[in-house]
Amino acid sequence: MPQTYAESQKQLTKESITESLFLLLKEKDYATITVTDIAQKAGVSRMAFYRHYRDKSQVIEEYTNKLYEAFFRKAQNLSVRTPETVSHELVGYFDRHSGLFLESLERGYNQILFRLFSEALGEFYNATVTWENYKGMRAYYWNTFMAAGLFFVLMDWIRRGKAESIEEMAQLVTEMNT
């Protein structure tokens, strides 16, 4: 179904705001960027910004959630889903998006990416883990433990210049996960 003019304008405005924030993040730390900075860079009013987003973190959240959703959907639908195949896909994903992850470390918004990763990984585990004792607080803390370990190991790999190959990291992640 074709978009209405209003829908296409809304999409264009949101894309402009998102692009503007990420352009600003190439120059400034996340904490120093204001909604006014983003709106001016995007060529929209502050009112237009707030019509679409509650704050600047929501811009990053929407962008990153789309990336995570696509990855975890792909991981959930792998024809052969084993710790090895999921680990390889995950390391490959972090490698493909290493610019975003490195920038988040350098510009101070990596905690937003971690929180969203933790939520997305928890949803993935909840949908795919079949252990009998995977429930309640055990499931909650397993998800938290795995999210923190995976995210920060892969972020450190990126921060250190990805010295190990994707295959080496995937093997390491698999070994830590089993």
C-alpha positions in Angstrom: 0.0 0.0 0.0 1.5 3.4 -1.0 2.4 5.8 1.7 0.4 9.0 2.2 2.2 12.3 1.8 2.0 12.8 5.6 3.5 9.3 6.2 6.3 9.9 3.8 7.1 13.3 5.4 7.1 11.7 8.8 9.5 9.1 7.6 11.7 11.7 5.9 11.8 13.8 9.1 12.7 10.8 11.3 15.5 9.7 8.9 16.8 13.3 8.8 16.9 13.4 12.6 18.6 10.0 12.9 21.2 10.9 10.3 21.8 14.3 11.9 22.4 12.7 15.4 24.9 10.2 14.0 26.7 12.9 12.1 26.9 15.0 15.3 28.3 11.9 17.1 31.2 11.9 14.7 32.2 15.3 16.1 30.9 15.4 19.7 30.3 13.2 22.7 26.7 12.0 23.2 26.3 13.9 26.5 27.2 17.2 24.9 24.7 16.9 22.0 21.4 18.7 22.6 18.0 18.3 20.9 18.6 21.8 19.5 21.8 20.7 17.9 20.0 17.7 16.3 17.1 19.7 15.1 19.3 22.4 13.6 21.4 19.8 11.8 18.3 18.1 10.5 16.7 21.4 9.4 13.6 20.8 11.6 12.2 22.6 14.6 12.5 21.3 18.2 8.7 20.8 18.1 9.1 18.5 15.1 11.8 16.6 16.9 9.5 16.1 19.9 6.6 15.1 17.7 8.7 12.0 16.7 10.9 11.4 19.7 10.8 11.9 23.5 14.5 12.5 23.7 17.8 11.9 21.8 18.2 8.4 23.3 15.0 7.3 21.6 16.6 8.1 18.2 19.5 5.7 19.0 17.1 3.2 20.4 14.9 3.0 17.3 17.9 2.8 15.0 19.7 0.1 17.0 16.5 -1.9 17.7 16.0 -2.3 14.0 19.5 -3.7 13.7 19.2 -6.0 16.6 15.7 -7.2 15.5 17.0 -8.1 12.1 20.0 -10.0 13.5 18.0 -12.0 16.1 15.3 -12.8 13.5 18.0 -14.2 11.3 19.6 -16.1 14.2 16.2 -17.6 15.2 15.6 -18.7 11.6 19.0 -20.3 10.9 18.4 -23.6 9.2 21.0 -25.1 11.6 20.9 -23.3 14.9 23.7 -24.5 17.1 25.9 -22.6 19.6 28.6 -22.6 16.8 26.3 -21.1 14.1 24.8 -18.5 16.4 28.2 -17.5 17.7 29.6 -17.1 14.2 26.6 -15.0 13.2 26.9 -12.9 16.3 30.6 -12.2 15.9 30.0 -11.4 12.2 27.2 -9.0 13.2 29.5 -7.1 15.6 32.2 -7.1 12.9 29.8 -5.6 10.3 28.6 -2.9 12.7 32.0 -2.4 14.4 31.9 1.3 13.4 28.7 1.9 15.3 30.0 -0.1 18.3 33.4 1.6 18.4 31.8 5.1 18.1 29.4 4.2 21.0 32.5 3.5 23.2 34.3 6.7 22.1 31.3 9.0 22.3 29.7 7.6 25.4 26.5 5.9 24.4 27.5 2.3 24.6 25.3 1.7 27.6 22.2 2.4 25.4 23.4 -0.2 23.0 24.1 -2.7 25.8 20.7 -2.3 27.4 19.0 -2.9 24.0 21.3 -5.8 23.3 20.4 -7.3 26.6 16.7 -7.0 26.0 16.9 -8.4 22.5 19.2 -11.3 23.6 16.7 -12.1 26.4 13.9 -12.3 24.0 15.9 -14.5 21.7 16.8 -16.9 24.6 13.2 -16.9 25.8 12.1 -18.0 22.4 14.8 -20.6 21.7 16.1 -22.1 25.0 14.5 -25.4 25.8 16.2 -26.3 29.1 13.7 -27.5 31.6 15.1 -25.3 34.4 15.2 -22.2 32.2 12.5 -20.2 34.0 11.9 -17.5 36.5 15.0 -15.9 38.1 17.3 -18.5 36.6 16.3 -17.5 33.1 16.5 -13.8 34.0 20.0 -14.0 35.5 21.2 -16.3 32.7 20.1 -13.7 30.1 21.8 -10.9 32.1 25.0 -12.9 32.5 25.2 -13.9 28.8 24.3 -10.4 27.5 27.0 -8.7 29.6 29.6 -11.3 28.8 28.9 -11.4 25.0 28.5 -7.7 24.6 31.5 -6.6 26.6 33.8 -9.3 25.2 32.8 -8.3 21.6 33.1 -4.6 22.4 36.6 -5.2 23.8 37.5 -7.2 20.6 36.4 -4.2 18.5 38.1 -1.7 20.8 41.4 -3.6 20.5 41.2 -3.5 16.7 39.7 -7.0 16.1 43.1 -8.6 16.4 41.5 -12.1 16.4 39.7 -13.3 13.3 35.9 -13.7 13.2 36.4 -17.5 13.3 38.7 -17.3 16.3 36.2 -15.1 18.2 33.3 -17.2 17.2 35.1 -20.3 18.6 35.9 -18.4 21.8 32.3 -17.3 22.2 31.1 -20.8 21.6 33.5 -22.2 24.2 32.4 -19.6 26.8 28.7 -20.3 26.0 28.8 -24.1 26.4 
